[in-house]
Amino acid sequence: GGAPISLSAALAGAERSNDLAFVSATYSMLVSHADAGVRQQAARNLPALVAGVGPAHLVSSPLAEQVEALMRDSDAGVRRRVAAGLHQVARILGRATSARLLAPGFVSLLRAEEVEVTDALLPHLGDMLSLLLSEGDEGAEAAGGQAKAGVAAGVVTASASSPGAAKGGAGGGGG
């Protein structure tokens, strides 16, 4: 076959109602696939999916549950892929929606035992914290107040018990 078509390119021409339902159903199948490699690719394409369907459709569809499922996936590689692109998803969703939808999973990813997952968050940690903890969007106070407290507590807890500190032990390299 030829070059693969990107998810964002496929979504760009989508007719909103029927096509979004199809995309949602298809993505749900990918996220729940038995093969971790398929779920990793679904996670890798999450920012493109969110950009393509838009924040309004994401939060009002089963796709929001799929995002949460990817952040809780049993495979560390899936969670690493989500972690690597989560800042892009948060930027697309905006502060209030990110605080409501992403904050619990973000804290869970910060607390991951696998160093590869937490390492994937680190390059954009400042962006994520800025989006999740800052003021400004309508409804952010009501929707994100508890999420902000959870994120702040999660960051403190995660940094106090980081995987490197927990697993480093004797002979740990300088990184």
Backbone as a ProteinNet text record, in pm:
[ID]
protein_1_A
[PRIMARY]
GGAPISLSAALAGAERSNDLAFVSATYSMLVSHADAGVRQQAARNLPALVAGVGPAHLVSSPLAEQVEALMRDSDAGVRRRVAAGLHQVARILGRATSARLLAPGFVSLLRAEEVEVTDALLPHLGDMLSLLLSEGDEGAEAAGGQAKAGVAAGVVTASASSPGAAKGGAGGGGG
[TERTIARY]
81.3	0	84.5	15	80.4	102.8	133	156.8	26.9	36.8	-84.9	-144.1	-274.8	-345.3	-349.6	-314.2	-314.9	-458.5	-476	-608.1	-663.6	-579.3	-628.8	-673.5	-601.7	-642.2	-774.4	-792.3	-918	-1034.5	-1008.6	-1115.2	-1147.4	-1050.7	-1070.1	-1189.5	-1213.3	-1325	-1448.6	-1451.8	-1563.7	-1692.5	-1801.7	-1933.5	-1962	-2007.6	-2010.2	-2093.6	-2217.4	-2301	-2267.9	-2291.1	-2267.7	-2119.8	-2036.3	-1893.8	-1833.6	-1879.1	-1827.7	-1871.8	-1992.8	-2038.3	-1951.9	-1919	-1833.3	-1693.6	-1638.4	-1505.2	-1505.4	-1608.7	-1618.1	-1622.5	-1704.7	-1716.9	-1585.7	-1522.7	-1397.4	-1286.9	-1276.8	-1172.3	-1195.2	-1319.9	-1351.3	-1301.2	-1317.1	-1266.9	-1115	-1047.7	-901.5	-852.3	-917.2	-876.5	-896.9	-996.5	-1024	-967.8	-886	-828	-736.7	-733.7	-649.9	-500.2	-461.5	-320.4	-275.8	-178.3	-127.4	-69.9	-14.7	39.4	-68.7	-187	-299.8	-341.3	-348.3	-385	-278.6	-150.8	-44.3	-62.6	-99.9	-121.5	-244.1	-347.3	-464.3	-423.2	-338.2	-290.3	-203.3	-120.1	-31.1	-110.7	-226.8	-310.7	-414.5	-411.9	-510.6	-514.1	-400.5	-408.7	-474.2	-444.9	-505.9	-655.4	-694.8	-836.7	-910.1	-855.2	-918.4	-926.1	-819.2	-820.7	-925.9	-939.7	-1033.4	-1178.7	-1211.9	-1352.7	-1391.5	-1295.2	-1322.6	-1361.7	-1331.6	-1359	-1506.6	-1596.5	-1739	-1787	-1747.2	-1789.7	-1719.8	-1595.1	-1520.4	-1589.1	-1625.2	-1680.4	-1824.8	-1894.3	-2034.2	-2049.6	-1940.8	-1945.4	-1871.3	-1880.5	-1804.3	-1652.8	-1608.2	-1464.4	-1399.7	-1473.6	-1418.2	-1382.1	-1467.4	-1438.5	-1317.4	-1299.9	-1185.8	-1055	-1057.2	-938.8	-901.9	-1001.9	-977.1	-925.3	-980.8	-936.8	-790.5	-749.7	-610	-516.2	-558.6	-474	-462.7	-558.6	-556.7	-514.5	-474.1	-444.4	-343.3	-357.7	-266.4	-126	-112.7	16.9	89.7	210.7	288.6	318.9	336.3	363.1	247.2	125.6	6.4	3.5	24.3	22	136.5	251.5	363.1	324.1	259.1	216.3	114.8	21.7	-76.3	-3.7	86.1	159.2	237.6	295.8	377.7	295.9	169.2	87.1	-21.2	-24	-132.1	-133.8	-16.7	-12.1	-80.9	-69.7	-136.1	-288	-332.2	-475.6	-528.5	-455.8	-498.7	-506.6	-410.1	-410.6	-534	-571.7	-689.2	-818	-824.1	-945.8	-967.8	-860.3	-874.3	-870.9	-860.7	-838.5	-951.1	-1073.6	-1183.8	-1208.3	-1211.8	-1237.2	-1121.9	-999.5	-883.3	-886	-918.8	-924.4	-1027.9	-1140.5	-1248.3	-1217.6	-1167.4	-1151.7	-1015.2	-909	-773.7	-705.4	-744.6	-671.1	-657.8	-765.2	-747.6	-650.1	-659.8	-568.5	-426.4	-411.2	-279.1	-208.9	-282.3	-225.4	-188.9	-274	-245.5	-118.1	-101.7	19.5	142.7	128.7	240.4	284.2	189	217.1	255.7	265.5	295.8	427	430.9	553	658.1	614	706.2	771	901.4	976.8	947.1	925.9	899	772.9	674.5	549.7	575.3	638.5	664.8	764	862.3	957.7	889.3	784.2	712.6	635.6	599.4	528.7	622.6	745.7	835.8	863.9	886.5	918.8	811.3	687	577.4	502.1	567.6	504.5	460.5	545.2	510	385.7	376.5	258.1	133	142.6	25.7	-16.1	80.4	46.9	-12.3	41.3	-11.8	-157.6	-186.8	-324.1	-417.3	-371.3	-459.7	-476.4	-379.9	-385.1	-416.8	-415.8	-435.3	-582.4	-606.5	-741.7	-772.8	-900.1	-927	-1046.1	-1069.3	-1181.5	-1311.8	-1421	-1552.6	-1578.5	-1633.7	-1666.8	-1548.4	-1430.3	-1312.8	-1317.3	-1370.2	-1377.7	-1466	-1586.1	-1679	-1633	-1597	-1563.1	-1424.5	-1333.5	-1194.7	-1140.5	-1219.4	-1169.2	-1114.7	-1195.3	-1149.6	-1037.4	-1046.9	-942	-809.2	-811.8	-689.2	-626.9	-710.4	-659.7	-600	-666.8	-617.3	-486.6	-474.7	-351.1	-237.1	-262.1	-157.8	-112.2	-208.1	-172.9	-100	-144.3	-81.3	62.3	88.3	224.5	315.3	267.2	347.3	374.1	270.5	285.6	377.3	356.3	436.3	583.3	609.2	748.9	815.2	737.4	793.5	823.6	746.5	766.3	786.4	876.2	900.8	954.5	927.2	975.6	1127.5	1197.2	1343.8	1389.3	1322.2	1358.2	1320.4	1203.6	1155.7	1235.2	1277.5	1342.3	1492.3	1541.4	1682.2	1778.1	1764.6	1850.7	1997.3	2078.7	2223.2	2257.7	2353.3	2399.6	2319.2	2221.9	2142.4	2229.6	2212	2294.2	2255.1	2330.3	2306	2205.2	2144.4	2035.6	2067.5
-119.2	0	123.9	234.6	364.5	419.2	546.3	612.6	616.4	596.5	599.8	740.6	746.3	873.5	910	1032.5	1073	1086	1064.3	1073.6	1214.1	1315.4	1452.4	1484.5	1430	1452	1383.9	1264.1	1192.9	1265.9	1325	1394.5	1530.2	1590.2	1724.3	1731	1626.3	1627	1557.1	1523.6	1445.6	1527.2	1463.1	1521.3	1505	1609.3	1611.4	1501.9	1481.6	1393.2	1245.2	1189	1046	1011.3	1095.6	1065.5	1071.3	1165	1172.3	1050.7	1002.6	880.5	762.3	756.4	650.4	660	779.6	799.7	758.7	798.9	764.7	613.5	544.6	398.8	329.8	377.9	318.2	339.2	460.7	488.7	406.3	389.1	306.4	163.3	110.7	-24.3	-29.6	74.3	77.5	84.7	167.5	186.9	60.4	-19.9	-141.6	-266.9	-250.2	-363.1	-444.8	-576	-665	-640.1	-597.4	-574.5	-438	-439.1	-314.2	-222.7	-278.3	-196.4	-112.9	-169.6	-95.3	16.9	-13.5	89.4	199.3	161.8	262.7	358.5	306	392.4	481.7	428.4	510.6	624.4	593.1	695	798.1	751.9	841.2	940.9	897.7	983.1	1063.6	1054.4	1125.6	1276.4	1346.2	1490.5	1520.6	1441.7	1462.4	1435	1334.1	1303.3	1419.9	1469.3	1579.6	1704.1	1732.3	1847.1	1827.6	1705.8	1679.2	1684.9	1625.3	1623.1	1749.2	1813.8	1935.9	1907.4	2001.8	1984.2	1959.2	2028.8	2014.1	1871.5	1815	1678	1578.7	1604.8	1511.5	1493.2	1602.9	1593.2	1543.8	1554.8	1511.3	1374.4	1301.3	1171.7	1068.1	941.7	837	854.9	947	968.8	1015.6	1091	1135.8	1014.9	912.8	790.8	718.8	727	661.3	729.5	862	935.2	888.9	880.2	835	690.9	606	466	456.2	540.4	538.5	580.1	676.4	722.3	616.9	522.5	415.7	281.2	276.1	150.6	67.9	-63.6	-152.4	-154.9	-116.3	-118.6	15	9	130.8	204.2	131	194.6	280.4	235.8	314.1	441.3	425.6	543	639.1	585.1	671.4	755.2	692.1	766.3	873.7	841.7	942.1	1056.9	1021.5	1122.4	1216.1	1161.2	1242	1345.8	1319.6	1412.6	1482.4	1457.8	1512.6	1665.4	1727.8	1874.2	1929.7	1858.4	1902.8	1891.8	1781.6	1762	1871.3	1899.4	2002	2139.2	2169.7	2298.6	2312.1	2204.2	2206.1	2218.7	2147.2	2146.4	2275.3	2343.7	2464.3	2431.2	2536.6	2519.1	2445.3	2493.9	2436.1	2290.5	2261.7	2124.4	2033.2	2081.9	2001.5	1970	2069.7	2048.6	1942.1	1946.5	1851.6	1712.2	1704.3	1576.7	1512.2	1592.5	1536.7	1531.5	1618.3	1629.7	1497.4	1420.7	1295.2	1198.5	1184.1	1096.2	1147.9	1279.8	1341.5	1309.1	1322.2	1290.4	1142.6	1058.2	915.1	886.5	953.8	936.3	986.4	1097.4	1148.5	1048.7	972.5	876.5	738.2	723.7	593.7	538.5	409.1	344.5	333.7	331.9	316.6	451.3	453.4	575.1	627.4	537.9	581.1	666.5	639.6	716.9	856.3	863.5	994.6	1074.9	1007.7	1077.9	1142.4	1080.1	1135.9	1262.1	1277	1396.9	1515.1	1486.8	1591.9	1704.9	1677.6	1789	1897.4	1862.4	1959.6	1974.9	1940.8	1948.7	2091.7	2188	2327.5	2369.9	2329.1	2361	2302.8	2176.3	2109.6	2176.5	2203.8	2267	2405.3	2478.2	2610.2	2601	2505.6	2488.6	2439.3	2345.3	2284.2	2366.7	2449.6	2522.1	2670.2	2723.9	2867.9	2906	3031.1	3087.3	3139	3169.3	3242.2	3198.4	3070.9	3030.7	3037	3066.4	3063.6	2922.6	2912.3	2782.1	2708.5	2764.6	2694.8	2685.1	2788.1	2785.9	2671.6	2662.6	2558.8	2420.7	2408.2	2276.6	2230.9	2324.2	2285.3	2303.7	2355.5	2380.8	2256.4	2151.5	2026.6	1964	1976.1	1919.9	1988.8	2122	2195.4	2146.5	2128.7	2080.9	1941.3	1857.5	1722.6	1722.2	1809.6	1818.3	1866.4	1971.6	2024.2	1918.4	1848.4	1743.2	1629.6	1597.2	1489.3	1520.1	1645.1	1685.2	1674.7	1721	1714.1	1568.9	1486.6	1344.8	1274	1300.2	1233.7	1272.8	1400.1	1442.3	1387.4	1370.8	1317	1167.6	1100	955.5	921.5	993.7	973.4	833.7	776.9	643	631.1	735.6	731.8	718.1	790.1	781.6	647.4	595.5	468.7	350.2	357.2	242.7	259.9	381.6	409.4	323.2	325	242	265.8	170.8	181.7	155.7	223	201.1	272.4	356.7	429.7	530.6	542	634.5	777.7	867.3	1009.4	1062.5	980.1	1016.9	1104.5
0	0	0	-18.8	-22.7	116.1	121.7	248.9	329.4	461.3	542.7	548.4	556	567.4	715.3	747.2	887.1	936	1065.5	1125.7	1110.1	1128.9	1117.6	975.9	875	736.2	707	760.9	739.4	805.4	922.3	993.9	933.7	865.5	810.7	717.5	640.1	546.5	597.2	724.2	778.1	783.3	744.9	766	914.2	979.8	1125.4	1192.2	1158.6	1240.7	1224.8	1107.1	1086.7	1094.9	1039.5	1039.2	1179.3	1261.8	1398.1	1479.1	1453.8	1521.2	1477.5	1349.5	1297.7	1358.5	1362.5	1420.2	1566.8	1639.3	1780.5	1800.8	1722.7	1734.7	1696.2	1591.2	1545.8	1648.2	1700	1799.1	1925.3	1964.2	2080.6	2061	1939.2	1910.5	1920.3	1872.8	1878.5	2022.8	2102.7	2241.7	2324	2288.4	2365.2	2298.3	2195.5	2122.2	2213.4	2191.7	2273.9	2252.8	2133.9	2100.6	2152.6	2243.7	2300.9	2193.4	2086.1	1977.8	1910.7	1895.7	1837.6	1932.7	2062	2159.8	2166.2	2149.1	2147.4	2030.2	1914.9	1799.1	1820	1884.9	1917.2	2010.4	2109.1	2201.9	2130	2040.3	1964.2	1881.2	1832.5	1748.1	1825.4	1956.6	2038.3	2011.5	2006.5	1977.7	1842.2	1741.4	1610.1	1614.7	1688.8	1703.2	1768.7	1878.2	1950.4	1862.2	1788.2	1696.5	1588	1540.2	1431.8	1472.5	1586.8	1628	1703.6	1766.8	1840.9	1984.8	2073.1	2215.8	2247	2179.9	2211.2	2186	2072.2	2043	2135.1	2165.8	2250.6	2384.9	2449.4	2584	2584.9	2472.6	2468	2403.2	2388.6	2321.6	2404.3	2364.9	2434	2421.9	2337.6	2321.4	2452	2532.2	2660.5	2746.6	2745.1	2820.5	2762.1	2631.8	2567.8	2608	2619.6	2664.8	2805.7	2892.7	3028.8	3030.4	2944.5	2937.7	2894.9	2800.3	2756.4	2869.5	2950.8	3060.9	3170.9	3175.6	3276.8	3218.3	3093.4	3025.8	3105.8	3098.3	3171.3	3112.2	2985.8	2918.1	2937.4	2991.4	3015	2884.5	2775.3	2646.5	2599.3	2625.1	2590.2	2673.5	2804.2	2891.8	2859.8	2818.5	2778.1	2656.9	2558.9	2438.8	2472.8	2562.1	2605.1	2674.9	2766.7	2843.3	2752	2647.2	2556	2479.8	2455.3	2378.5	2458.4	2589	2671.1	2672.2	2666.6	2664.8	2540	2427.3	2304.1	2318.4	2376.8	2399.2	2491.1	2598.8	2694.6	2628.8	2543.6	2474.4	2385.9	2318.2	2230.2	2312.1	2423	2504.3	2582	2617.9	2699.1	2847.3	2927.5	3071.2	3142.7	3129.6	3206.7	3169.4	3041.4	2997.1	3034.8	3021.8	3060.7	3209.9	3290.3	3434.8	3469.1	3401.6	3429.2	3374.2	3252.2	3183.3	3204.3	3204.7	3204.1	3340.2	3432.3	3558.7	3634.4	3653.7	3729.6	3661.4	3531.5	3458.7	3458.3	3451.2	3454.8	3586.5	3696.4	3827.5	3834.1	3779.8	3776.7	3695.8	3583	3502.1	3577.1	3650.4	3730.2	3836.5	3885.8	3992.4	3939.4	3808.5	3749	3802.6	3819.8	3867.5	3757.7	3633.2	3521	3487	3489.7	3462.5	3321.5	3225	3088.2	3079.2	3164.8	3163.8	3220.1	3336.3	3396.4	3313.3	3254.7	3168.3	3048.3	2997.8	2883.1	2921.1	3046.8	3094	3116.6	3155.7	3202.2	3103.1	2973.6	2883.7	2875.9	2904.6	2893.4	3024.7	3134.3	3265.7	3297.3	3266.1	3291.5	3214.2	3087.5	3006.8	3069.5	3110.7	3169.3	3300	3385.7	3513.2	3491	3395.6	3364.5	3321	3234	3186.8	3296.4	3376.2	3474.4	3601.6	3633.5	3760	3746.9	3625.5	3611.8	3610.7	3633.5	3633.4	3494.2	3469	3346.6	3265.6	3242.7	3159.2	3236.8	3162.6	3223	3273.4	3391.5	3445.9	3506.5	3493.2	3544.5	3696.8	3760.1	3905.9	3953.1	3897.9	3941.6	3897.2	3771	3715.9	3757.5	3772.3	3793	3932.6	4025.4	4159.5	4226.4	4228.3	4289.4	4208.5	4075.5	3990.1	4018.1	4037.1	4066.5	4196.2	4298.3	4426.2	4409.4	4331.5	4306.9	4231.7	4132.4	4054.8	4144.5	4221	4308.4	4408.6	4469	4564.3	4493.7	4373	4296.6	4259.5	4223.5	4187.2	4308.9	4422.8	4544.8	4581.4	4577.9	4612.8	4514.5	4384.6	4281.6	4292.3	4321	4329	4455.1	4560.9	4684.7	4673	4587.8	4573.6	4426.5	4361.9	4218.4	4193.5	4074.2	4043.7	4056.7	4020.8	4029.6	4174.1	4263	4404.1	4462	4416.4	4470.5	4417.8	4292.4	4228.7	4213.5	4233.2	4205.2	4283.7	4414	4499	4473.3	4514.8	4495	4350.5	4299.7	4163.5	4058.2	4098.4	4001.2	3931.1	3800.6	3721.9	3743.1	3687.6	3702.1	3604.9	3516	3430.3	3320.8
[MASK]
+++++++++++++++++++++++++++++++++++++++++++++++++++++++++++++++++++++++++++++++++++++++++++++++++++++++++++++++++++++++++++++++++++++++++++++++++++++++++++++++++++++++++++++++

